[in-house]
Amino acid sequence: MRPPMSKTSWIPEPPRTEAEVVEAVTENARAVRLQAVLVVAAALLYVLFTSPYDLDDSFTLYGRDNDVTGLFERIDHEYVDDAERLRAHPIIWIVGASIVKQAFDEEVLNQALANADSPWRVRKHGFARGAPLLAAGMVDQLPIKPGDLVVGAAWFSNFRGDWLRDNDSAEALIPFLLSCSEILALQDILPQERLELCMSHPQTFFLIRDEWNRGMRRRWNEVALGYDPPEVQQVPALNRGTHPKRFTREGGFRGGGPQVEEPLVFTEDQVNVIGLRRMRERALAAGAAFAVLELPVHSACEAERMIPEAVAQWAAWSGPPGIPFTPVPGTWPDELFFDYQHFNRAGRDVFLQWLLPTLVQDQLPAETPPGWTGPALPRPAGL
């Protein structure tokens, strides 16, 4: 309801003198100029504060605790600045999770390939939670050339129905490795979460900013306090998991790791099946061959962390239709692992004993694109 009109509201404002009009116009011009100065100053301050956020800034390097930004730095320097040496041989790009990262020593494998006169050299890109959905985004960043071979990696835990909802690194890595359209297409998280993740772009800014701030804080603590106090870990918004990480690299076998309490999901809308398909499409589009390694599951994991139905499903599955899926053979006892997922030193040696002759003798089944110019590779069954 409108307020009652006052008795004097109808009285018109007395006309302004010419001097008053000039003064009002002058004040408005000053206000506009001041506002423009403030906007320009804010923009300059923003540029000033964000200019140090770079992959190889000293503070960023000192505060680095993320595998992905480290891999991006490697791409920028080793793969771009030293492209001539990189292109001396066709490359096998092995991309996957931390299991891949710790499965073998890249320098040892490349030296063994050179000693065996193999045309191949290997580049390993493994990062925490680098399942196929996120690994496909890493494939986009690699300087893949015709004649290369892209090898993805899959593990039984990637095909849990709740993989994305229970992934404690998804919130940080999804906007870093997926486009907005790919994020919006995810059906495993709520629409408002998808929108929030899309707003985390530009892709590289936030992770690098956090690492730069962390590095600056560590340097300041060392100068002012003489030590760096431990950080309080924040729980990611998408982390709905309940199982703790209890393993240590220094010790022997440890508990923890993913637990499968329901059947695995191999349908086409499962996020990591989607990731495998994206990896294949991007590799073949670049003129590279494509293969997938099925990483082994050892006996204790099957007995203690998987329901029998999931064990049977994983043993019988041969990968999505049209995807060259190769299981790593052999018996993998507890003595080869330091937790339910990662190899220890003995496990790395056993894995290398299988991987080296497989690559030297070109025995890894892979799908090749039309006009393939690389070394001869066996064609997978059914393709």
C-alpha positions in Angstrom: 0.0 0.0 0.0 1.4 3.4 -1.0 2.2 5.8 1.8 -0.2 8.9 2.1 1.0 11.9 0.1 2.2 14.8 2.2 0.5 18.2 2.0 3.6 19.8 0.5 4.6 17.0 -2.0 2.7 18.8 -4.8 4.8 21.9 -4.4 7.2 22.0 -7.4 11.0 22.4 -6.8 12.1 26.0 -7.4 14.1 26.4 -10.6 17.9 26.2 -10.3 20.1 29.0 -11.3 22.7 28.6 -14.0 25.5 28.4 -11.5 23.8 25.6 -9.6 23.3 23.6 -12.8 26.9 24.0 -13.7 28.0 22.9 -10.2 25.7 19.8 -10.3 27.1 18.8 -13.8 30.6 19.3 -12.5 30.0 17.1 -9.4 28.5 14.4 -11.6 31.6 14.5 -13.9 33.9 14.2 -10.8 31.9 11.2 -9.5 32.1 9.4 -12.9 35.9 10.1 -13.1 36.3 8.8 -9.5 34.4 5.6 -10.3 36.5 5.1 -13.5 39.7 5.5 -11.4 38.4 3.0 -8.8 37.5 0.4 -11.5 41.0 0.8 -13.2 42.7 0.6 -9.8 40.8 -2.6 -8.9 41.7 -4.2 -12.2 45.4 -3.3 -11.8 45.4 -4.7 -8.2 43.8 -7.9 -9.5 46.5 -8.3 -12.2 49.2 -7.5 -9.6 47.9 -10.1 -7.1 47.3 -12.8 -9.7 50.4 -12.3 -11.9 52.6 -14.6 -9.7 50.2 -17.5 -10.1 52.3 -19.6 -12.6 53.0 -23.3 -12.8 56.8 -22.8 -12.3 56.8 -19.8 -9.9 59.1 -20.4 -6.9 56.2 -20.1 -4.4 54.0 -22.4 -6.5 56.8 -25.0 -6.7 57.4 -24.8 -2.9 53.7 -25.2 -2.1 53.0 -27.9 -4.7 51.0 -30.9 -3.4 49.0 -31.8 -6.5 50.1 -34.4 -9.1 48.1 -32.7 -11.9 49.8 -29.3 -11.7 53.1 -31.1 -11.6 52.2 -33.0 -14.8 51.1 -29.8 -16.5 54.4 -28.2 -15.6 56.2 -31.2 -17.2 54.1 -30.8 -20.3 55.0 -27.1 -20.5 58.7 -27.6 -20.1 59.9 -31.1 -21.0 57.4 -31.7 -23.8 57.3 -28.2 -25.3 60.7 -26.7 -24.5 62.5 -30.0 -25.3 60.2 -31.3 -28.1 63.0 -32.3 -30.4 64.4 -34.9 -27.9 60.9 -36.0 -27.1 60.2 -36.8 -30.8 63.3 -38.9 -31.4 61.1 -42.0 -30.8 57.4 -42.9 -30.9 56.0 -42.6 -27.4 53.8 -44.8 -25.3 51.7 -42.5 -23.1 50.6 -44.4 -20.1 47.9 -42.4 -18.3 46.0 -43.3 -15.2 45.7 -43.2 -11.4 48.3 -43.3 -8.7 48.6 -47.1 -9.2 50.2 -46.3 -12.6 52.3 -43.6 -11.1 53.9 -46.1 -8.6 53.8 -49.2 -10.8 57.2 -48.7 -12.4 60.2 -46.4 -12.7 60.0 -44.5 -16.0 63.8 -44.0 -16.4 64.6 -47.6 -15.7 62.0 -48.8 -18.3 63.2 -46.3 -20.9 66.8 -47.4 -20.4 65.8 -51.0 -20.8 63.9 -50.2 -24.0 66.9 -48.5 -25.4 69.2 -51.4 -24.4 66.7 -53.7 -26.3 66.8 -51.5 -29.4 63.0 -50.9 -29.1 61.6 -48.0 -31.1 59.4 -47.1 -28.2 59.9 -44.7 -25.3 57.5 -44.4 -22.4 56.0 -41.3 -20.7 54.1 -42.0 -17.5 51.3 -39.7 -16.4 49.8 -41.0 -13.1 48.0 -38.9 -10.6 45.8 -39.4 -7.6 42.3 -40.5 -8.5 43.3 -40.5 -12.2 40.5 -42.9 -13.2 39.5 -42.9 -16.9 37.0 -40.1 -16.5 39.7 -37.7 -15.4 42.6 -39.4 -17.4 40.7 -38.6 -20.6 41.2 -34.9 -19.8 44.9 -35.4 -19.3 45.1 -37.1 -22.7 43.8 -33.9 -24.2 46.8 -32.0 -22.8 49.5 -34.3 -24.1 51.4 -33.6 -27.4 50.3 -36.9 -29.0 51.5 -37.5 -32.6 50.6 -40.0 -35.2 52.4 -43.3 -34.5 52.2 -42.9 -30.7 50.4 -45.3 -28.4 48.0 -44.2 -25.6 47.6 -46.7 -22.8 44.8 -46.2 -20.3 44.6 -48.1 -17.0 41.5 -49.5 -15.3 41.0 -51.0 -11.8 37.9 -52.7 -10.4 37.3 -49.7 -8.0 36.8 -47.4 -11.0 33.5 -49.2 -11.8 31.8 -48.8 -8.4 28.4 -47.3 -8.8 29.3 -44.5 -6.4 32.8 -43.8 -7.7 32.2 -40.1 -8.5 30.1 -39.4 -5.4 32.8 -41.0 -3.2 35.8 -39.6 -4.8 37.6 -37.2 -2.4 39.6 -35.5 -5.2 36.8 -35.0 -7.7 36.0 -31.5 -6.6 39.5 -30.2 -7.3 40.3 -32.3 -10.5 37.0 -32.2 -12.4 37.1 -28.5 -13.3 40.8 -28.9 -14.1 40.4 -31.8 -16.5 36.8 -31.7 -17.8 35.1 -29.0 -19.9 32.0 -27.3 -18.7 29.8 -29.3 -21.2 31.3 -32.6 -19.9 30.7 -31.5 -16.3 27.1 -30.6 -17.0 26.6 -34.0 -18.6 27.5 -35.8 -15.4 24.5 -37.4 -13.9 26.1 -38.8 -10.7 26.2 -35.5 -8.9 23.5 -32.9 -8.2 22.7 -30.2 -10.7 23.8 -27.4 -8.3 27.1 -29.2 -7.8 27.6 -29.3 -11.5 27.0 -25.6 -11.8 29.4 -24.9 -8.9 32.1 -27.0 -10.6 31.6 -25.1 -13.9 32.1 -21.9 -12.0 35.5 -23.1 -10.9 37.0 -22.3 -14.3 39.4 -21.0 -15.6 40.7 -24.5 -15.3 44.3 -23.9 -14.0 43.7 -20.8 -11.9 42.4 -22.1 -8.6 44.8 -25.0 -8.1 47.8 -22.9 -9.0 46.5 -20.1 -6.7 46.2 -22.4 -3.8 49.7 -23.9 -4.3 51.2 -20.4 -4.6 49.5 -19.2 -1.4 50.6 -22.4 0.4 54.2 -21.9 -0.8 54.2 -18.3 0.3 52.7 -19.2 3.7 55.3 -21.9 4.2 58.2 -19.5 3.4 56.8 -16.9 5.8 56.4 -19.5 8.5 60.0 -20.7 8.1 61.3 -17.1 8.3 59.0 -15.9 11.1 58.6 -19.1 13.2 61.5 -21.2 12.1 59.2 -24.1 11.0 56.0 -24.7 9.0 53.0 -25.7 11.2 51.0 -28.6 9.9 47.9 -27.7 7.9 44.3 -28.6 8.9 42.9 -30.7 6.1 39.6 -29.5 4.7 37.0 -32.1 3.7 36.0 -31.6 0.1 32.3 -30.9 -0.6 32.0 -33.9 -2.8 33.6 -36.3 -0.3 30.8 -38.5 1.1 33.1 -41.4 1.8 33.5 -43.1 5.1 36.6 -45.3 4.7 39.9 -43.8 5.9 43.3 -44.0 4.3 45.5 -45.9 6.6 48.4 -47.0 4.5 52.0 -45.7 4.6 54.6 -45.9 2.0 57.4 -46.8 4.4 55.6 -49.8 6.0 54.5 -53.1 4.6 50.9 -54.0 3.7 48.3 -51.8 5.2 44.5 -51.8 5.3 42.2 -49.2 3.9 41.4 -48.5 0.3 38.1 -48.6 -1.6 35.5 -51.1 -0.4 32.9 -52.6 -2.8 29.8 -53.5 -1.0 27.5 -53.8 -4.1 27.8 -55.1 -7.7 30.1 -53.3 -10.1 28.5 -51.2 -12.9 29.7 -51.6 -16.5 26.9 -49.8 -18.3 27.6 -47.1 -20.9 26.5 -44.3 -18.6 29.0 -45.3 -15.9 31.4 -42.3 -15.6 34.6 -44.3 -16.2 33.2 -46.3 -19.1 32.5 -42.9 -20.5 36.1 -41.9 -19.7 37.5 -45.0 -21.6 35.4 -44.1 -24.6 36.7 -40.5 -24.5 40.3 -41.7 -24.2 39.9 -43.9 -27.2 38.3 -41.2 -29.4 41.0 -38.7 -28.5 43.9 -41.1 -29.1 42.6 -42.3 -32.5 41.7 -38.7 -33.6 45.4 -37.8 -33.0 46.6 -40.7 -35.1 47.7 -42.8 -32.1 46.9 -46.4 -31.2 44.9 -47.1 -28.1 45.0 -49.9 -25.4 43.8 -50.4 -21.8 45.6 -52.3 -19.1 43.4 -54.0 -16.5 45.4 -53.7 -13.3 45.6 -56.7 -11.0 43.6 -57.2 -7.9 45.3 -59.3 -5.2 43.8 -62.0 -3.0 43.4 -60.0 0.2 41.6 -57.2 -1.6 39.2 -59.7 -3.2 38.6 -61.5 0.2 38.3 -58.5 2.4 37.2 -55.5 0.3 34.9 -56.9 -2.4 31.6 -58.8 -2.3 31.8 -62.2 -4.1 29.5 -60.9 -6.9 31.9 -58.0 -7.7 34.9 -60.4 -7.7 33.1 -62.7 -10.2 32.1 -59.7 -12.3 35.6 -58.3 -12.5 37.1 -61.7 -13.4 34.6 -62.2 -16.2 34.5 -58.7 -17.7 36.6 -58.1 -20.8 36.1 -54.4 -21.0 33.5 -52.2 -22.8 32.6 -53.4 -26.3 35.1 -52.1 -28.8 37.7 -51.2 -26.2 41.0 -53.2 -26.3 41.2 -54.4 -22.7 44.3 -56.4 -21.6 44.5 -57.9 -18.2 47.9 -58.0 -16.5 48.4 -61.7 -15.9 49.9 -63.6 -13.0 49.3 -64.1 -9.3 49.6 -61.1 -7.1 50.0 -62.0 -3.4 49.9 -59.6 -0.5 53.7 -59.4 -0.4 53.8 -57.3 -3.6 51.6 -54.5 -2.3 51.9 -51.9 0.5 48.1 -51.3 0.6 45.1 -52.7 -1.2 46.0 -50.8 -4.5 49.6 -49.9 -4.9 52.7 -52.0 -5.5 55.6 -52.0 -3.2 59.2 -52.3 -4.4 58.9 -56.1 -5.0 55.6 -55.5 -6.9 57.2 -52.9 -9.1 59.9 -55.3 -10.1 57.3 -58.0 -10.9 55.2 -55.6 -12.9 58.3 -54.4 -14.9 59.2 -58.0 -15.7 55.9 -58.3 -17.4 55.7 -54.8 -19.0 59.2 -54.7 -20.5 59.0 -57.8 -22.8 55.4 -56.9 -23.7 56.5 -53.5 -25.0 59.8 -54.7 -26.6 58.1 -57.5 -28.5 55.1 -55.3 -29.4 52.7 -57.8 -27.8 50.2 -55.3 -26.3 47.0 -55.6 -28.2 45.9 -52.1 -29.4 43.4 -50.5 -31.7 45.2 -48.6 -34.5 43.7 -45.7 -36.5 43.4 -45.8 -40.4 46.8 -45.1 -42.0 48.7 -46.3 -39.0 52.5 -45.5 -39.3 53.8 -46.8 -36.1 55.3 -50.2 -35.1 53.2 -53.3 -35.8 50.8 -54.1 -32.9 48.6 -57.1 -32.5 45.0 -56.4 -33.2 42.7 -57.1 -30.2 40.2 -59.9 -30.5 36.8 -58.8 -31.5 37.9 -55.5 -33.2 
